[in-house]
């Protein structure tokens, strides 16, 4: 079992940047970021393999967001640039055994608000 704690959310103007962090109690998992806006379903944002060698992104964030990890610190990051008001959501990190399996563990989420 792994515990996840997100941080780094906040309020930013459109065009700005934020970096989210997800601290885990273990690095032996592939990791993903998801988000959920008010009144909408949770959606996939980005994922990274255990080694960091494979990354995936939702089309809506490609070229703007970057996922990375530091296994020595058991931490995964989501660098978000050129933020848009439609990026406003609660962002969650999640852990899974591989990028092909269901995410089993979830953090509590961190709010990101982008003002226009």
N, C-alpha and C positions, 0 to 999 in steps of 0.2 A: 504494500500500500504506500502511496505517496501523498503528501500534503502540499498544497500549492497556495501561495500568497501573492496576489498582484499588487503592484504599486505604480505610481507615475501618472495616473490620470489627472485631469484638471480641466480648466477652461482656457481655451486658446482662440485667437481670431483666425478666420479663414486665411489660408496660405501659410499658417504657422506650422510648428513641429512639436511633437511630444515623443518621449521614449517611455514605453511601458516596460516594466520588469516583472518577471514571475520567478519567485524563489521557490525551489522545490526541495523536498527532503531527500530526493534521490535523483541522479542524472541518468538512470538506466531506462529511459523512456523516450519515445518520440513525443514531440510537444506541438501543440497547436494553439492558435488564438482564434477566438470566436467573438461575435458581438451581437447584441440584441438592442434594437431601438424600440422606443415606446410603441406599442401596438403592432409590432412586427415579430416574426419568428426569428429565433437565433440563427445566425448565418456564419459560415466559415470565412475566415480572413486569411490565415496563413498557417503553414506547418513546417516543421523541420525534423529531420531524422535524428536518431540518437547521436550519430557521428557528426551531424551538421553538414554532411555532404549532399543531402537532398533537401530542397525546399519547394514548397508549393504555395501559390497565391490565388486568391479570388481575382477575377478579371477586374473588379471594381477598384482594386488597390494596387495592381501591378504597376511598377514604375514609381510608386509613391511610398509604399511601405516596404520595410526590409526586416526579416526575421533572422535572428542569430542566437547563438548560445555559447555559454562559457561553462563547460562541464566541471572545471575546477571549482567554480563557485555555485554549481547546481542552479544556474540562473539562465532563463531565456528572455530575450529582449524583442520588442517590436518597435522599431524606429518608424515613426509616422511623419512624413513630410507632405507639404502642399495639402494640408488638411482642408476638407470641405465641410459645410454644415451637414451634409448627408452622412458624414462619418460619425456624427453624434450618436452615442450608444454606450451601454455598459459593455466593457470588454472583459472577456474571461479567458484564462489560459486553462489548458486541459492536457492530460497525459494519456498516452496509449502505448501499448507494447511495440507496435510498428505503425507505419503510416497507412497500412492496409486494414488495421483493426479498429474496432469501436473505441472511442475515447471513454476511459473508465473513471478518471479522476478529474475533478473540477475545482477551480478556485472560487472565491466569493465574488469576484468581479471588481472592476474599477471604472468609475464614470469618466467618460471623455465627452466634453461639450465644445463644439466648434461654433462660434458666433459669426454671423455674416457681416 
